[in-house]
Amino acid sequence: MTRVAAVDCGTNSIRLLVADADPATGELTDLDRRMTIVRLGQGVDRTGRLAPEALERTFAACREYAEVIKEHGAERLRFVATSASRDAENRDDFVRGVLDILGVEPEVITGDQEAAFSFTGATKELTGRADLDTPYLVVDIGGGSTEFVVGDDRVRAARSVDVGCVRMTERHLVHDGAVTDPPTAAQVAAMRADIEAALDLAERTVPLREARTLVGLAGSVTSVSAIAQELPEYDSAAIHHSRVSHDRVREITDWLLRSSHAERAAVPSLHPGRVDVIAAGALVLLAIMERTGAEEVVVSEHDILDGIAWSLA
């Protein structure tokens, strides 16, 4: 048994998992799992740089996580950074700040590495289930990018493309510095075209339509599940391995794209940091389901963070 700490720093959020990993049994026992919306990717698509205020939000979360890691006595720590820090000109500022606070250098991983971690985290506990056919298509809809991985007991093909809930929102739904509330038909059409182009790109290397089970990861997908279940608050246990039909995803996406900020903010299970970006994330999910013909998505709370933890074990 090894006590490990994994940090996943994405475009929209930073997350921590401290867990006991037992390679002999394949069990990962959570001791602390938490998420903070820091919007590290704020403006990166437009400026190519990490904003000073975004860096400070991220460093504040790192200071909190350092205390948690120390409290639990984790033996090993791995910090993985994904899309926003991969794209930024000033990512050295980010690397130095994390190293000062946590004592480890963040690994700015490639999209293929990100995909492999996501696949391991999402499918390790699905292996052998009679009600789920393989191969799996694991889709990790992040803030700046979406990873597509097809595999069964191993990764067969993977691709990362630059569509995510934050990137699509900033690129298509922001006008005069504010998110259009609700977006216009032209804005939605432009965003949809961008997503379809990214799916074309992904499909060049990943056989999306060969998959028999669609597994969806990350905040956009889990939030759609929470809305579908009409949960009174965000409930990881209810969301993990829930299934949402294509029709229900379409209904929710249509509503999100028609709704006002106030209406979305009133959804009790929706994190405040996702209110302005959830419509774009839901549209990415819907487009994937339409492209692949998936009748439902199996929602997983276990994702890249769990894959990072297993890499330490």
C-alpha positions as CSV (number, residue, x, y, z in Angstrom):
1,M,0.0,0.0,0.0
2,T,1.4,3.4,-1.0
3,R,0.0,6.8,0.1
4,V,0.1,9.1,-2.9
5,A,-1.0,12.6,-3.8
6,A,-2.0,13.6,-7.3
7,V,-2.7,17.1,-8.6
8,D,-4.3,17.8,-11.9
9,C,-4.2,21.4,-13.0
10,G,-6.3,22.1,-16.0
11,T,-7.7,25.2,-17.8
12,N,-10.7,25.7,-15.5
13,S,-10.0,23.8,-12.3
14,I,-7.2,22.4,-10.1
15,R,-7.9,19.2,-8.3
16,L,-6.2,17.1,-5.6
17,L,-6.5,13.4,-4.7
18,V,-4.7,11.9,-1.7
19,A,-5.3,8.2,-1.7
20,D,-3.9,4.8,-0.6
21,A,-3.1,2.7,-3.6
22,D,-2.9,-1.1,-3.5
23,P,-1.5,-2.4,-6.8
24,A,-2.1,-6.0,-5.6
25,T,-5.9,-5.6,-5.4
26,G,-6.3,-2.7,-7.9
27,E,-8.0,-0.6,-5.2
28,L,-7.6,3.1,-4.7
29,T,-8.9,4.3,-1.4
30,D,-9.6,8.1,-1.3
31,L,-8.5,10.0,1.8
32,D,-9.1,13.5,0.4
33,R,-10.5,14.5,-3.0
34,R,-11.2,18.2,-3.7
35,M,-11.5,20.7,-6.6
36,T,-11.1,24.4,-6.9
37,I,-12.2,26.6,-9.8
38,V,-9.1,28.8,-10.6
39,R,-9.7,29.5,-14.3
40,L,-6.0,29.3,-15.0
41,G,-6.7,29.4,-18.7
42,Q,-8.4,32.8,-18.5
43,G,-7.6,34.6,-21.8
44,V,-4.9,32.2,-22.9
45,D,-6.7,31.5,-26.2
46,R,-6.6,35.2,-27.0
47,T,-3.3,36.4,-25.5
48,G,-1.2,33.2,-25.4
49,R,-0.2,34.1,-21.8
50,L,-1.3,33.1,-18.3
51,A,-2.9,36.1,-16.6
52,P,-1.3,37.3,-13.3
53,E,-4.6,37.0,-11.4
54,A,-5.1,33.5,-12.8
55,L,-1.7,32.5,-11.6
56,E,-2.4,33.9,-8.1
57,R,-5.7,32.0,-7.9
58,T,-3.9,28.8,-8.8
59,F,-1.0,29.4,-6.3
60,A,-3.5,30.1,-3.5
61,A,-5.1,26.7,-4.2
62,C,-1.7,25.1,-4.2
63,R,-0.9,26.5,-0.8
64,E,-4.1,24.9,0.5
65,Y,-3.3,21.6,-1.1
66,A,0.2,21.6,0.4
67,E,-1.3,21.7,3.9
68,V,-3.6,18.8,3.0
69,I,-0.8,16.7,1.6
70,K,1.4,17.3,4.6
71,E,-1.5,16.5,7.0
72,H,-2.1,13.1,5.4
73,G,1.6,12.3,5.1
74,A,1.6,11.3,1.4
75,E,4.8,9.5,0.4
76,R,4.8,10.5,-3.3
77,L,3.4,13.5,-5.1
78,R,2.9,14.1,-8.8
79,F,1.7,17.4,-10.3
80,V,0.4,17.3,-13.8
81,A,-0.6,20.4,-15.8
82,T,-2.6,20.2,-19.0
83,S,-4.0,22.4,-21.7
84,A,-3.6,26.0,-20.5
85,S,-0.1,25.7,-19.2
86,R,0.9,23.8,-22.3
87,D,-0.2,26.6,-24.5
88,A,1.2,29.6,-22.5
89,E,4.3,31.6,-23.4
90,N,5.0,32.4,-19.7
91,R,4.5,28.9,-18.4
92,D,7.9,29.2,-16.7
93,D,6.3,31.6,-14.1
94,F,3.7,28.9,-13.4
95,V,6.4,26.2,-13.0
96,R,8.5,28.3,-10.6
97,G,5.4,29.1,-8.5
98,V,4.3,25.5,-8.1
99,L,7.9,24.3,-7.3
100,D,8.2,27.0,-4.6
101,I,4.9,25.9,-2.9
102,L,4.8,22.2,-3.4
103,G,8.4,21.2,-3.9
104,V,7.8,19.4,-7.1
105,E,8.0,20.7,-10.7
106,P,4.7,20.5,-12.6
107,E,4.8,18.1,-15.5
108,V,3.3,19.9,-18.5
109,I,2.2,16.7,-20.3
110,T,1.3,16.1,-23.9
111,G,-2.2,15.5,-25.0
112,D,-1.4,11.8,-25.6
113,Q,-0.1,11.4,-22.0
114,E,-3.2,13.2,-20.7
115,A,-5.4,10.7,-22.7
116,A,-3.6,7.7,-21.3
117,F,-4.0,8.9,-17.7
118,S,-7.7,9.6,-18.3
119,F,-8.3,6.2,-19.8
120,T,-6.6,4.4,-16.9
121,G,-8.5,6.4,-14.3
122,A,-11.8,6.0,-15.9
123,T,-11.7,2.3,-16.9
124,K,-9.7,0.5,-14.2
125,E,-12.8,-0.3,-12.2
126,L,-15.1,-1.0,-15.3
127,T,-13.0,-4.0,-16.4
128,G,-15.0,-7.2,-16.6
129,R,-18.5,-5.6,-16.2
130,A,-20.9,-7.7,-18.2
131,D,-23.3,-4.8,-18.9
132,L,-20.7,-2.7,-20.7
133,D,-19.3,-3.7,-24.1
134,T,-15.8,-2.9,-25.2
135,P,-14.0,-1.1,-26.7
136,Y,-14.6,2.0,-24.6
137,L,-14.4,5.5,-25.9
138,V,-13.3,7.7,-23.1
139,V,-13.8,11.4,-23.6
140,D,-12.4,13.9,-21.1
141,I,-14.0,17.3,-21.8
142,G,-11.8,19.9,-20.1
143,G,-11.6,23.6,-20.1
144,G,-9.2,24.0,-22.9
145,S,-9.1,20.6,-24.6
146,T,-10.9,17.4,-25.0
147,E,-9.2,14.0,-25.0
148,F,-10.5,11.0,-27.0
149,V,-9.2,7.5,-26.1
150,V,-10.4,4.2,-27.6
151,G,-9.3,1.0,-25.9
152,D,-10.3,-2.1,-24.0
153,D,-7.6,-3.4,-21.6
154,R,-5.2,-0.9,-23.1
155,V,-5.2,2.3,-25.1
156,R,-5.5,1.6,-28.8
157,A,-5.7,5.2,-30.1
158,A,-5.8,8.6,-28.5
159,R,-6.0,12.2,-29.6
160,S,-6.3,15.6,-27.9
161,V,-8.0,18.5,-29.7
162,D,-8.4,22.1,-28.6
163,V,-12.0,22.3,-27.8
164,G,-13.1,22.7,-24.2
165,C,-15.8,24.5,-22.2
166,V,-13.6,27.6,-21.4
167,R,-11.9,27.8,-24.8
168,M,-15.3,27.6,-26.7
169,T,-17.0,30.1,-24.3
170,E,-14.2,32.6,-24.7
171,R,-13.9,32.1,-28.4
172,H,-17.5,32.2,-29.3
173,L,-19.8,33.4,-26.5
174,V,-18.0,36.5,-25.2
175,H,-19.0,39.9,-26.5
176,D,-17.6,43.2,-25.1
177,G,-15.9,41.3,-22.3
178,A,-19.0,39.5,-21.1
179,V,-20.6,36.1,-21.8
180,T,-23.7,36.7,-24.0
181,D,-26.7,35.8,-22.0
182,P,-28.1,33.8,-23.6
183,P,-26.0,33.3,-26.8
184,T,-27.3,34.1,-30.2
185,A,-28.1,31.5,-32.8
186,A,-25.1,32.7,-34.8
187,Q,-22.8,32.3,-31.8
188,V,-24.0,28.8,-31.2
189,A,-23.7,27.8,-34.9
190,A,-20.1,29.1,-35.0
191,M,-19.2,27.2,-31.8
192,R,-20.9,24.0,-33.2
193,A,-18.8,24.3,-36.4
194,D,-15.6,24.6,-34.4
195,I,-16.5,21.5,-32.4
196,E,-17.4,19.5,-35.5
197,A,-14.0,20.5,-37.1
198,A,-12.3,19.2,-34.0
199,L,-14.2,16.0,-34.2
200,D,-13.1,15.6,-37.8
201,L,-9.5,16.0,-36.6
202,A,-9.9,13.5,-33.8
203,E,-11.4,11.0,-36.1
204,R,-8.4,11.0,-38.3
205,T,-6.5,9.0,-35.7
206,V,-9.2,7.7,-33.3
207,P,-11.9,5.3,-34.5
208,L,-14.7,7.1,-32.6
209,R,-17.5,5.1,-34.2
210,E,-16.0,1.7,-33.4
211,A,-16.5,2.1,-29.6
212,R,-19.4,0.3,-27.9
213,T,-19.4,2.2,-24.6
214,L,-19.0,6.0,-24.2
215,V,-17.5,7.0,-20.9
216,G,-17.6,10.7,-20.1
217,L,-15.2,12.5,-17.7
218,A,-14.7,15.9,-16.1
219,G,-16.9,18.7,-14.8
220,S,-19.0,19.4,-17.9
221,V,-20.1,15.8,-18.1
222,T,-20.6,15.3,-14.3
223,S,-22.6,18.5,-14.2
224,V,-24.9,17.3,-17.0
225,S,-25.5,14.2,-15.0
226,A,-26.3,16.2,-11.9
227,I,-28.8,18.3,-13.8
228,A,-30.3,15.2,-15.5
229,Q,-30.9,13.6,-12.1
230,E,-32.2,16.9,-10.6
231,L,-30.0,16.5,-7.6
232,P,-30.5,19.0,-4.8
233,E,-26.7,19.3,-4.5
234,Y,-23.7,17.9,-6.2
235,D,-23.4,14.3,-5.1
236,S,-20.4,12.4,-6.4
237,A,-21.8,9.0,-5.3
238,A,-25.0,9.6,-7.3
239,I,-23.1,10.8,-10.3
240,H,-20.4,8.2,-10.5
241,H,-21.3,5.5,-13.1
242,S,-24.7,7.1,-13.7
243,R,-26.0,6.9,-17.3
244,V,-27.5,9.8,-19.2
245,S,-29.3,9.1,-22.5
246,H,-28.7,11.0,-25.7
247,D,-32.2,12.5,-25.7
248,R,-31.7,13.8,-22.1
249,V,-28.3,15.3,-23.0
250,R,-29.9,17.1,-26.0
251,E,-32.7,18.4,-23.8
252,I,-30.3,19.8,-21.2
253,T,-28.0,21.3,-23.8
254,D,-30.9,23.0,-25.5
255,W,-32.0,24.5,-22.2
256,L,-28.5,25.6,-21.2
257,L,-28.1,27.4,-24.5
258,R,-31.5,29.2,-24.1
259,S,-31.1,30.0,-20.4
260,S,-29.9,33.1,-18.7
261,H,-27.0,33.3,-16.2
262,A,-29.5,33.6,-13.3
263,E,-31.4,30.5,-14.4
264,R,-28.2,28.5,-14.6
265,A,-27.0,29.8,-11.3
266,A,-30.2,28.7,-9.7
267,V,-29.4,25.0,-10.5
268,P,-28.4,23.7,-7.0
269,S,-26.0,21.1,-8.2
270,L,-24.0,23.4,-10.5
271,H,-20.8,24.8,-9.2
272,P,-20.7,28.6,-9.5
273,G,-17.5,28.4,-11.4
274,R,-19.2,26.4,-14.2
275,V,-22.3,28.6,-14.7
276,D,-20.8,30.6,-17.6
277,V,-19.1,27.6,-19.3
278,I,-21.4,24.7,-18.8
279,A,-23.5,25.3,-22.0
280,A,-20.3,25.0,-24.2
281,G,-19.2,21.9,-22.4
282,A,-22.7,20.3,-22.8
283,L,-22.6,21.1,-26.5
284,V,-19.3,19.4,-26.9
285,L,-20.7,16.3,-25.2
286,L,-23.9,16.4,-27.4
287,A,-21.8,16.7,-30.6
288,I,-19.7,13.7,-29.6
289,M,-22.8,11.6,-28.9
290,E,-24.3,12.5,-32.3
291,R,-21.0,11.8,-34.1
292,T,-20.6,8.4,-32.5
293,G,-24.2,7.4,-32.4
294,A,-24.0,6.7,-28.6
295,E,-27.4,6.2,-27.1
296,E,-26.0,7.0,-23.6
297,V,-23.0,8.2,-21.8
298,V,-21.6,6.4,-18.7
299,V,-20.4,9.2,-16.4
300,S,-17.3,8.7,-14.3
301,E,-16.0,10.7,-11.4
302,H,-12.7,8.8,-11.8
303,D,-10.5,10.3,-14.4
304,I,-7.1,11.7,-15.1
305,L,-6.6,12.4,-11.4
306,D,-7.0,8.7,-10.6
307,G,-4.7,7.8,-13.5
308,I,-2.0,10.1,-12.1
309,A,-2.4,8.4,-8.7
310,W,-2.0,4.9,-10.2
311,S,1.2,6.1,-12.0
312,L,2.7,6.7,-8.6
313,A,1.7,3.3,-7.2
